[in-house]
Amino acid sequence: MAGEGGAEAVGGARKARGALVRGVFRWAAVVTVFAVVGASTAYGITRMDRTDVPGLATRSDGRWAYPTLTKPPLPSGSPGPFAGANPSGAHYADLRALVLPAPEGATQDKALAGSDGWLATEDFLKEFEEARRGDIRDKLVDAGLRHVAARGWTTPDGITTRVYLLRFGSVAVTEQVLGDTLTRYDAPVYPVRGADAYARDEDFPLAPQSKNVALTPYAETKPYGSEQVRLAYLSAGDVLAMIVQAGKGGMPGIPFQQTVVLQSELLE
C-alpha cells in the first residue's frame, strides 16, 4: 500500500510539473506575441507623420501641399546624372520638366513661363540689380550657359517663389560658376533684387541635404523692409538651380526648406 501511495504521489508531482511547464510556455507565447505586436505598432507610429496618428494631430507647421513629384523619363539608353557612366553629370531628361511644380492653391507667375518653356537669359538677369546684369551675363556666357527653365508662383500666405534651372556643359563648369561667380560662404556675390545684405542660413537643417546636390542657402539679414528674402543655390551635375523666396514680415524657414529639398530631389 505504501508503494502504491508513493507511486501515486510521484505521478501527481509529474502531472503538476507538466501542467506548470505547459503554462509557462503558454504565457511565454502570449508575451512574445504582445512584444511583437507592440514593436510593430511602435515602428509603424515612428514611420507615420504625426497628423496620421489618431490623437496626435497638430496644427500646420507651414508646409505647402505639393503635387506628387514625378521625374521625367530619360531618353532610351541615357544614364542618370549621377551614374558612373555619366562623368559630365548631364541631365538627359527635359530640363523644363525638372523644375519644381507649384504647390496647391498657388497662383502661377506667367512672366516666367518663357517661350515654349524656355526663359530668355535677359529675363533671368532681371533678378539682379540692373547695374550688375552685364557682368553676370558675360560670366554666364563665358561659362557656356545653354538653357534656362523657370517657374514662379505666389501662395495664399503671400509668399512669392521663383525657381530657375540653368544648364551648363558639365558638372565641373556648374561647380565653377557656383563657387567662383555667384557665391561666397557668407553671402552671395550678386544680391538679388529686394535685399542688400545676406548671411548664410545656418538654420537650414543638414539632414535633408542630398549627397549629390551641393547647397548654398542664404537669408536676408535685419533690418529688412516689408519683406525678407531667402535665397538658395543648388549645384547638381550640369544644372545650377537658384531659388528665391520672399515673405512679408519675415520669410519663414519651413516653406523655404521644403522647396529647396524637393527641388534637390528632382535634380538627383
Protein Blocks (a to p, Z undefined) as FASTA:
>chain_A
ZZmmmmmmmmmmmmmmmmmmmmmmmmmmmmmmmmmmmmmmmmmmmmpcfklpghiaccde
hiacddddddddddehiacfkbfklmnopafbdfklmpccddehiacdfklnognhiacf
klmmmmpcfklmmmmmmmmmmnopabdcddddddfkopacdddddddfbfklmmmmmmmm
mpcfkbcfbdcehiabdcddfkbcfklpcfkbccddddddddddfbccddddddehjbcc
ddddddehiaafklmmmmmmmmmmmmZZ
